[in-house]
Amino acid sequence: MIASVRGPVVDVALDHLVIDCGGVGYRVLVTPATVGAVRRGEEATLLTSMIVREDSMTLYGFTDSDARALFTLLQTVTGVGPRLAMAVLAVLEPTSLRRALAESDVKALTTVPGVGKRVAERLVVELRDKVDAPTAGQAGVAASPVAGSIRDQVAEALVGLGFTAAPADKAVTAVLADEPDADASTVLRKSLALMGKSR
């Protein structure tokens, strides 16, 4: 598989670039932001994802590993192929996309052409625990579920069980401080144990 390409840009179009790598021109589909960041004749380096189908081999290019990781992650959702994943990244930059997923912002996701309410809800359900909720100076796809979104989910679940919000938040924060990589069910179980002791 081709993981990256580097060379002079020989052609720039609305949705793709052609990069000369050792005399071979590679056509790489990119987002408008990437098109805006390069100039014909200048050297460019793109991280790529190669999608092989029966009738085609297509390269999708990204200026950073974060965008490429999100492109791959989006395609794990049923009904989302590479074209739709690129459309999502064309409309929502990685930070905005992570925030929309982590905060279950279906409205933001439906601003993408081709993403209706049902697909947006599926994206949220399947990906919200797999991405970092962006914070100041932080970016990237999480290696484990995001503490921020887990904190919100567990605190909400505790309130639903009849606990008041402030003690619920305090318990969840304490559990996550000890075990920042714990999953939601573990955090809920340990938070309930903590709150049971304090009653």
ZAVEX-257638 format. One record per residue (C-alpha): residue in three letters; x, z, y. Coordinates in steps of 0.001 Angstrom, whole numbers. Example, Ala and Ser with C-alpha at 12.3 -4.5 7.8 and 13.67 -1.06 7.14 Angstrom:
ZAVEX-257638
<pt><res>ALA</res><east>12300</east><up>7800</up><north>-4500</north></pt>
<pt><res>SER</res><east>13670</east><up>7140</up><north>-1060</north></pt>
//
This chain:
ZAVEX-257638
<pt><res>MET</res><east>0</east><up>0</up><north>0</north></pt>
<pt><res>ILE</res><east>1107</east><up>-662</up><north>3570</north></pt>
<pt><res>ALA</res><east>1281</east><up>2690</up><north>5381</north></pt>
<pt><res>SER</res><east>2661</east><up>1511</up><north>8734</north></pt>
<pt><res>VAL</res><east>3739</east><up>-1595</up><north>10628</north></pt>
<pt><res>ARG</res><east>6260</east><up>-1967</up><north>13436</north></pt>
<pt><res>GLY</res><east>7229</east><up>-4963</up><north>15487</north></pt>
<pt><res>PRO</res><east>6418</east><up>-7038</up><north>18549</north></pt>
<pt><res>VAL</res><east>2737</east><up>-7561</up><north>19315</north></pt>
<pt><res>VAL</res><east>2106</east><up>-11315</up><north>19122</north></pt>
<pt><res>ASP</res><east>-1641</east><up>-11319</up><north>19732</north></pt>
<pt><res>VAL</res><east>-4160</east><up>-8916</up><north>21233</north></pt>
<pt><res>ALA</res><east>-7915</east><up>-9317</up><north>20675</north></pt>
<pt><res>LEU</res><east>-10926</east><up>-7076</up><north>21292</north></pt>
<pt><res>ASP</res><east>-10870</east><up>-5530</up><north>17820</north></pt>
<pt><res>HIS</res><east>-7430</east><up>-6315</up><north>16382</north></pt>
<pt><res>LEU</res><east>-3743</east><up>-6833</up><north>16999</north></pt>
<pt><res>VAL</res><east>-1277</east><up>-9116</up><north>15283</north></pt>
<pt><res>ILE</res><east>2120</east><up>-7499</up><north>14803</north></pt>
<pt><res>ASP</res><east>5188</east><up>-9488</up><north>13740</north></pt>
<pt><res>CYS</res><east>7022</east><up>-7618</up><north>10996</north></pt>
<pt><res>GLY</res><east>10088</east><up>-9555</up><north>9886</north></pt>
<pt><res>GLY</res><east>8519</east><up>-12945</up><north>10582</north></pt>
<pt><res>VAL</res><east>5146</east><up>-12087</up><north>9005</north></pt>
<pt><res>GLY</res><east>2204</east><up>-11501</up><north>11340</north></pt>
<pt><res>TYR</res><east>-4</east><up>-8638</up><north>10193</north></pt>
<pt><res>ARG</res><east>-3574</east><up>-8627</up><north>11517</north></pt>
<pt><res>VAL</res><east>-4546</east><up>-4990</up><north>12053</north></pt>
<pt><res>LEU</res><east>-8064</east><up>-3893</up><north>13027</north></pt>
<pt><res>VAL</res><east>-7916</east><up>-1219</up><north>15734</north></pt>
<pt><res>THR</res><east>-10120</east><up>691</up><north>18191</north></pt>
<pt><res>PRO</res><east>-10450</east><up>-339</up><north>21859</north></pt>
<pt><res>ALA</res><east>-8265</east><up>2641</up><north>22850</north></pt>
<pt><res>THR</res><east>-5428</east><up>1274</up><north>20709</north></pt>
<pt><res>VAL</res><east>-5876</east><up>-2219</up><north>22151</north></pt>
<pt><res>GLY</res><east>-5569</east><up>-708</up><north>25630</north></pt>
<pt><res>ALA</res><east>-2352</east><up>1091</up><north>24730</north></pt>
<pt><res>VAL</res><east>-304</east><up>-1979</up><north>23722</north></pt>
<pt><res>ARG</res><east>963</east><up>-5130</up><north>25446</north></pt>
<pt><res>ARG</res><east>1639</east><up>-8574</up><north>24044</north></pt>
<pt><res>GLY</res><east>5372</east><up>-9058</up><north>23507</north></pt>
<pt><res>GLU</res><east>6171</east><up>-5323</up><north>23420</north></pt>
<pt><res>GLU</res><east>7074</east><up>-3504</up><north>20228</north></pt>
<pt><res>ALA</res><east>4405</east><up>-1288</up><north>18682</north></pt>
<pt><res>THR</res><east>4228</east><up>1043</up><north>15723</north></pt>
<pt><res>LEU</res><east>913</east><up>1628</up><north>13996</north></pt>
<pt><res>LEU</res><east>86</east><up>3914</up><north>11106</north></pt>
<pt><res>THR</res><east>-2168</east><up>1937</up><north>8813</north></pt>
<pt><res>SER</res><east>-4777</east><up>2341</up><north>6130</north></pt>
<pt><res>MET</res><east>-5094</east><up>-592</up><north>3747</north></pt>
<pt><res>ILE</res><east>-8525</east><up>-1248</up><north>2269</north></pt>
<pt><res>VAL</res><east>-8522</east><up>-3544</up><north>-757</north></pt>
<pt><res>ARG</res><east>-11728</east><up>-5281</up><north>-1820</north></pt>
<pt><res>GLU</res><east>-12350</east><up>-8040</up><north>-4367</north></pt>
<pt><res>ASP</res><east>-12302</east><up>-10678</up><north>-1658</north></pt>
<pt><res>SER</res><east>-10057</east><up>-9128</up><north>1017</north></pt>
<pt><res>MET</res><east>-7177</east><up>-6862</up><north>1951</north></pt>
<pt><res>THR</res><east>-7688</east><up>-5349</up><north>5396</north></pt>
<pt><res>LEU</res><east>-5357</east><up>-3224</up><north>7504</north></pt>
<pt><res>TYR</res><east>-6776</east><up>-646</up><north>9912</north></pt>
<pt><res>GLY</res><east>-4298</east><up>683</up><north>12477</north></pt>
<pt><res>PHE</res><east>-3930</east><up>3945</up><north>14378</north></pt>
<pt><res>THR</res><east>-1518</east><up>5288</up><north>16962</north></pt>
<pt><res>ASP</res><east>-1403</east><up>8748</up><north>15364</north></pt>
<pt><res>SER</res><east>-1826</east><up>10416</up><north>11990</north></pt>
<pt><res>ASP</res><east>-4797</east><up>12480</up><north>13204</north></pt>
<pt><res>ALA</res><east>-6966</east><up>9403</up><north>13785</north></pt>
<pt><res>ARG</res><east>-5918</east><up>7908</up><north>10451</north></pt>
<pt><res>ALA</res><east>-6750</east><up>11138</up><north>8621</north></pt>
<pt><res>LEU</res><east>-10200</east><up>11234</up><north>10241</north></pt>
<pt><res>PHE</res><east>-10746</east><up>7560</up><north>9323</north></pt>
<pt><res>THR</res><east>-10043</east><up>8408</up><north>5674</north></pt>
<pt><res>LEU</res><east>-12178</east><up>11568</up><north>5807</north></pt>
<pt><res>LEU</res><east>-15189</east><up>9759</up><north>7295</north></pt>
<pt><res>GLN</res><east>-15234</east><up>7363</up><north>4346</north></pt>
<pt><res>THR</res><east>-15735</east><up>10225</up><north>1879</north></pt>
<pt><res>VAL</res><east>-19329</east><up>10389</up><north>3141</north></pt>
<pt><res>THR</res><east>-21861</east><up>8281</up><north>1236</north></pt>
<pt><res>GLY</res><east>-22821</east><up>5185</up><north>3192</north></pt>
<pt><res>VAL</res><east>-19793</east><up>5250</up><north>5502</north></pt>
<pt><res>GLY</res><east>-17372</east><up>2386</up><north>4968</north></pt>
<pt><res>PRO</res><east>-14244</east><up>1437</up><north>6910</north></pt>
<pt><res>ARG</res><east>-16112</east><up>-590</up><north>9549</north></pt>
<pt><res>LEU</res><east>-18473</east><up>2270</up><north>10385</north></pt>
<pt><res>ALA</res><east>-15589</east><up>4769</up><north>10325</north></pt>
<pt><res>MET</res><east>-13767</east><up>2599</up><north>12902</north></pt>
<pt><res>ALA</res><east>-16943</east><up>2404</up><north>15003</north></pt>
<pt><res>VAL</res><east>-17125</east><up>6215</up><north>15020</north></pt>
<pt><res>LEU</res><east>-13495</east><up>6468</up><north>16158</north></pt>
<pt><res>ALA</res><east>-14061</east><up>3758</up><north>18772</north></pt>
<pt><res>VAL</res><east>-16860</east><up>5771</up><north>20393</north></pt>
<pt><res>LEU</res><east>-15636</east><up>9332</up><north>19767</north></pt>
<pt><res>GLU</res><east>-11950</east><up>10129</up><north>20165</north></pt>
<pt><res>PRO</res><east>-10602</east><up>12483</up><north>17461</north></pt>
<pt><res>THR</res><east>-11080</east><up>15672</up><north>19528</north></pt>
<pt><res>SER</res><east>-14687</east><up>14779</up><north>20393</north></pt>
<pt><res>LEU</res><east>-15407</east><up>13800</up><north>16797</north></pt>
<pt><res>ARG</res><east>-14037</east><up>17076</up><north>15434</north></pt>
<pt><res>ARG</res><east>-16090</east><up>19020</up><north>17959</north></pt>
<pt><res>ALA</res><east>-19276</east><up>17092</up><north>17135</north></pt>
<pt><res>LEU</res><east>-18817</east><up>17714</up><north>13405</north></pt>
<pt><res>ALA</res><east>-17828</east><up>21375</up><north>13725</north></pt>
<pt><res>GLU</res><east>-20703</east><up>22130</up><north>16103</north></pt>
<pt><res>SER</res><east>-23267</east><up>20052</up><north>14132</north></pt>
<pt><res>ASP</res><east>-23839</east><up>17851</up><north>17195</north></pt>
<pt><res>VAL</res><east>-26035</east><up>15159</up><north>15644</north></pt>
<pt><res>LYS</res><east>-26897</east><up>13753</up><north>19089</north></pt>
<pt><res>ALA</res><east>-23236</east><up>12952</up><north>19859</north></pt>
<pt><res>LEU</res><east>-22796</east><up>11250</up><north>16481</north></pt>
<pt><res>THR</res><east>-25880</east><up>9069</up><north>16960</north></pt>
<pt><res>THR</res><east>-24270</east><up>7537</up><north>20078</north></pt>
<pt><res>VAL</res><east>-22215</east><up>5459</up><north>17617</north></pt>
<pt><res>PRO</res><east>-23803</east><up>2059</up><north>16884</north></pt>
<pt><res>GLY</res><east>-24865</east><up>2019</up><north>13238</north></pt>
<pt><res>VAL</res><east>-25132</east><up>5805</up><north>12938</north></pt>
<pt><res>GLY</res><east>-28740</east><up>6925</up><north>12821</north></pt>
<pt><res>LYS</res><east>-30013</east><up>10479</up><north>12590</north></pt>
<pt><res>ARG</res><east>-29875</east><up>10552</up><north>8785</north></pt>
<pt><res>VAL</res><east>-26251</east><up>9349</up><north>8609</north></pt>
<pt><res>ALA</res><east>-25264</east><up>11730</up><north>11428</north></pt>
<pt><res>GLU</res><east>-26814</east><up>14670</up><north>9568</north></pt>
<pt><res>ARG</res><east>-24989</east><up>13640</up><north>6392</north></pt>
<pt><res>LEU</res><east>-21678</east><up>13474</up><north>8303</north></pt>
<pt><res>VAL</res><east>-22252</east><up>16978</up><north>9667</north></pt>
<pt><res>VAL</res><east>-23261</east><up>18508</up><north>6325</north></pt>
<pt><res>GLU</res><east>-20383</east><up>16963</up><north>4384</north></pt>
<pt><res>LEU</res><east>-17575</east><up>17234</up><north>6971</north></pt>
<pt><res>ARG</res><east>-18167</east><up>20217</up><north>9262</north></pt>
<pt><res>ASP</res><east>-16129</east><up>22550</up><north>7041</north></pt>
<pt><res>LYS</res><east>-13338</east><up>20005</up><north>6627</north></pt>
<pt><res>VAL</res><east>-12319</east><up>19545</up><north>10250</north></pt>
<pt><res>ASP</res><east>-10764</east><up>21752</up><north>12895</north></pt>
<pt><res>ALA</res><east>-13003</east><up>22746</up><north>15754</north></pt>
<pt><res>PRO</res><east>-10724</east><up>21756</up><north>18637</north></pt>
<pt><res>THR</res><east>-9302</east><up>24530</up><north>20794</north></pt>
<pt><res>ALA</res><east>-7032</east><up>24309</up><north>23808</north></pt>
<pt><res>GLY</res><east>-3798</east><up>22635</up><north>22739</north></pt>
<pt><res>GLN</res><east>-4887</east><up>22260</up><north>19126</north></pt>
<pt><res>ALA</res><east>-5706</east><up>19106</up><north>17213</north></pt>
<pt><res>GLY</res><east>-5794</east><up>17887</up><north>13670</north></pt>
<pt><res>VAL</res><east>-7664</east><up>17863</up><north>10410</north></pt>
<pt><res>ALA</res><east>-7636</east><up>21269</up><north>8810</north></pt>
<pt><res>ALA</res><east>-6036</east><up>21839</up><north>5466</north></pt>
<pt><res>SER</res><east>-8724</east><up>24447</up><north>4838</north></pt>
<pt><res>PRO</res><east>-12199</east><up>25162</up><north>6275</north></pt>
<pt><res>VAL</res><east>-12143</east><up>25968</up><north>9957</north></pt>
<pt><res>ALA</res><east>-12256</east><up>29625</up><north>10915</north></pt>
<pt><res>GLY</res><east>-14376</east><up>28825</up><north>13995</north></pt>
<pt><res>SER</res><east>-17192</east><up>27090</up><north>12146</north></pt>
<pt><res>ILE</res><east>-17094</east><up>29572</up><north>9256</north></pt>
<pt><res>ARG</res><east>-17284</east><up>32458</up><north>11745</north></pt>
<pt><res>ASP</res><east>-20397</east><up>30934</up><north>13317</north></pt>
<pt><res>GLN</res><east>-22068</east><up>30193</up><north>9981</north></pt>
<pt><res>VAL</res><east>-21423</east><up>33644</up><north>8509</north></pt>
<pt><res>ALA</res><east>-22399</east><up>35494</up><north>11689</north></pt>
<pt><res>GLU</res><east>-25635</east><up>33478</up><north>11792</north></pt>
<pt><res>ALA</res><east>-26287</east><up>34260</up><north>8117</north></pt>
<pt><res>LEU</res><east>-25754</east><up>37987</up><north>8742</north></pt>
<pt><res>VAL</res><east>-28189</east><up>37943</up><north>11663</north></pt>
<pt><res>GLY</res><east>-30657</east><up>36146</up><north>9377</north></pt>
<pt><res>LEU</res><east>-30253</east><up>38998</up><north>6893</north></pt>
<pt><res>GLY</res><east>-31324</east><up>41486</up><north>9545</north></pt>
<pt><res>PHE</res><east>-28035</east><up>42643</up><north>11063</north></pt>
<pt><res>THR</res><east>-27593</east><up>42608</up><north>14840</north></pt>
<pt><res>ALA</res><east>-25303</east><up>39971</up><north>16365</north></pt>
<pt><res>ALA</res><east>-22512</east><up>42138</up><north>17824</north></pt>
<pt><res>PRO</res><east>-21699</east><up>44104</up><north>14623</north></pt>
<pt><res>ALA</res><east>-22009</east><up>40879</up><north>12600</north></pt>
<pt><res>ASP</res><east>-19473</east><up>39111</up><north>14830</north></pt>
<pt><res>LYS</res><east>-17154</east><up>42117</up><north>14669</north></pt>
<pt><res>ALA</res><east>-17245</east><up>42224</up><north>10861</north></pt>
<pt><res>VAL</res><east>-16681</east><up>38479</up><north>10469</north></pt>
<pt><res>THR</res><east>-13773</east><up>38559</up><north>12941</north></pt>
<pt><res>ALA</res><east>-12180</east><up>41444</up><north>11024</north></pt>
<pt><res>VAL</res><east>-12468</east><up>39621</up><north>7687</north></pt>
<pt><res>LEU</res><east>-11053</east><up>36385</up><north>9109</north></pt>
<pt><res>ALA</res><east>-8158</east><up>38283</up><north>10707</north></pt>
<pt><res>ASP</res><east>-7164</east><up>39524</up><north>7226</north></pt>
<pt><res>GLU</res><east>-7943</east><up>36266</up><north>5410</north></pt>
<pt><res>PRO</res><east>-7906</east><up>33285</up><north>7818</north></pt>
<pt><res>ASP</res><east>-8127</east><up>30753</up><north>4952</north></pt>
<pt><res>ALA</res><east>-11097</east><up>32379</up><north>3190</north></pt>
<pt><res>ASP</res><east>-14135</east><up>30204</up><north>2485</north></pt>
<pt><res>ALA</res><east>-17606</east><up>30946</up><north>3872</north></pt>
<pt><res>SER</res><east>-18931</east><up>32689</up><north>760</north></pt>
<pt><res>THR</res><east>-15895</east><up>35008</up><north>595</north></pt>
<pt><res>VAL</res><east>-16180</east><up>35843</up><north>4306</north></pt>
<pt><res>LEU</res><east>-19907</east><up>36547</up><north>3915</north></pt>
<pt><res>ARG</res><east>-19360</east><up>38791</up><north>885</north></pt>
<pt><res>LYS</res><east>-16562</east><up>40794</up><north>2545</north></pt>
<pt><res>SER</res><east>-18433</east><up>41023</up><north>5858</north></pt>
<pt><res>LEU</res><east>-21463</east><up>42438</up><north>4030</north></pt>
<pt><res>ALA</res><east>-19184</east><up>44957</up><north>2321</north></pt>
<pt><res>LEU</res><east>-17686</east><up>46000</up><north>5680</north></pt>
<pt><res>MET</res><east>-21083</east><up>46322</up><north>7314</north></pt>
<pt><res>GLY</res><east>-22406</east><up>48277</up><north>4353</north></pt>
<pt><res>LYS</res><east>-19606</east><up>50840</up><north>4867</north></pt>
<pt><res>SER</res><east>-20396</east><up>51149</up><north>8560</north></pt>
<pt><res>ARG</res><east>-24100</east><up>51865</up><north>8008</north></pt>
//
